[in-house]
Amino acid sequence: MGAYELEGATGPWEVVIGLEVHAQVISRAKLFSGAATAFGAAPNTQVSFVDAAFPGMLPVINRECVAQAVRTGLGLEAHINLVSRFDRKNYFYADLPAGYQISQFAHPIVGEGRIDIELADGSTRAIGVTRLHLEQDAGKSLHDQHPSKSLIDLNRAGVALMEIVSEPDLRAPEEAGAYLRKLRSILRYLGTCDGNMDEGSMRADVNVSVRKHGEPYRTRCEVKNVNSIRFVMQAIEAEARRQIEVWESGATVTQETRLFDPARGETRSMRSKEDAHDYRYFPDPDLLPLVLEEAWVDALRASLPELPDAKRARFIRDYALPAYDAGVLVAEQATADYFEAVAKGRDARLAANWITGELFAALNRTGRSIETSPIPPAALGALLDRMADATINGRIAKEVFEAMVETGQSPDAIIDARGLRQVTDAGAIDAAVAETLARHPDKLAEYKSGKDKLFGFFVGQVMKAMAGKGNPALVNAALKRALDAG
């Protein structure tokens, strides 16, 4: 992919992008309380006295949330800090009852790491991860429930978040999209965040600035709480174009926090951008420094699953898959598992083609995920076996596949019920060839006079006469013999 740049009145501009991703930790309880975290509960039904900031309530760290953060750090090839600290980040808002958020600032649990992204042209880029820190989420303000009042739901207050901050290494909306897809894939493989952006369990703050090539960084703006990869990519382009217009008009971009309006395709000002000193960070007096044992971290490292990059390399090596196909199959753990179940003992390239072609199309058409696929791996494998043993040919296999999607029946049951077994009887094939040639004497004469391309026409006519059930290789051979003999 060529360098991405936006054209302004003064020539090309480079876009500089950094992402802060808030990923909700998979845990049955909150970061500092025992309240539940299930999505979709009735408002204010999952709130403890700690979450509601009642006087005298003390936070107690959730060990599993710490383990999830460490697993994520290890999955990002990042440095794990054995000593980290929780701070109070002070700001006042209706859905933050304590008047502060417990977060990590100067001493995060995870330090520098990296994410390798694959781009459309097949190239890869390493994107730096600055840090990962743990913090508690705020509640939610609802402004559309009452004509004159805002309502507060504290169910989300205190839920554990991992804030994963990238270096400003991204240079195009497509790179940001690839980064988010890869990060979400890693989190899902690890089981540390479900990555459901539509439920708010993964959200992105997008930092954007523009500059002329070779210049130092210019002022950045943060586009807050973008909840889909598509909107992240659109927000980057919209904000970059806005900043170019500002700079080229002779004005100066002001550091601020903005919101993205997908309907209008533009960003708008939300508030001036705070710096760390505005939040008056100080160590939380109710929480001791978090000290991890090296052996505990090593045990977590040993228990990690095979992650997308390692799986992709293995698929390329062991199954001889093209890099692109391997990348598509490992993007989701469930897809990779499905592929391996189908490919075991079979033609892996053929299995990959059927999964990324017919199966993906069927899932998309029926609005289902691969976990709820109407065709389990064993059934698709059985269909490939019927092709391999010449029970059916490729064309009939697609017909059987569609019937499997509709009925849930096995390929053998459909083949037998519909009489779809491939004809391999030489006599039947020779008879169909003779009948076809007799029916098209004009085309036969043209073929004899040198129009070799008509061979394909005759193949199609024979297959049509046999209702598509003729073995293609045997049909071709019989037709060749008959044409050469005549």
C-alpha angles and dihedrals in degrees: 000000000000120000111287115232137156121232118231134175089271095048134267124351128200118226118221117200135184125176131211108195121195108205119186111229117238102240133130091228135042127262097263104011141048095242117128123257104202115145119242100025119150112275117282095003095114100052126119126195087259092055091048090049096235112182115273096017114138126206118235118197118244107231093205092056089054090049090050091053091050092048089052092049091051090049089054091051087242134153112262113218108219089201121045135156140218120228135188114246105201123214134128123236134144095248093049102073096181093055089234140063121227104231141141119256119153097021113036123183093239127040133189121348141145145236121206112215128197117220131208093260092057095256123127132218131194112227116198122235111211099195148323119222135178122236140156122255123238125236125261130261115212114204100172101060099078132029095233107013138066116223126213127220113189097185090107094044109114096012110145116255131185111211107205112193122196127207113251088263099122117100106177140035089245090056091051089050092049090048093052093046091050094046091049090049092052092048092050093048089051092046091229098118130011092220093220100157092179089062093046095246090123120034133164134217107202121210112200134180134157132214143166114262112278094018125121117253117292127211114305131211126207120226104205132223103352108180107197136046091233091054091047090057092046092047092053093054094044094048094044091052090048092052092048090054090050094050093043092051089061094253127116128247110242119219105245146135115259138184127226118231106202093190092059097029092230142106123235133195117270104170141325111283114260123221125214093266090058089065094051093222116203133162112278104250092208095059128065119219111281109247120189128195117234091225091056091051090048090052090052090049091052091052096053116121123237103282128219098265094049091044092049091052090049093049090052092047103039101032098032090232123163112255092247094052091046090051092052093048096049096045088094123032092221091055092049091050091048091051094050091050091052096040097050107117093353141089100292095198090053090048091051092049093052093047096047092039119033098014096047090047091051093047091049091048094049096039093238133135124232089253089063096036114155087223115058119210093257091056094050089047090053090052090053089049091056089054092047094052091046094245087130135006128234096267094051089045090064090052090050091047092055089049089051090054092050100041107023088227124142118262091245092054091050094045092051096041093051098037093239100147112136116255110238096160105123093209093054091048093048090050092051090049093050091048092050094049091048090052094053108042092152093055090044090055091049091050091050090051090060107278094133092168089074088076088085090052091055092048090054092048093050091048089049091051089052093048090246093297100110117112102252095217093049092045091052092048094047092047092049091051093049094047093046092046094051 
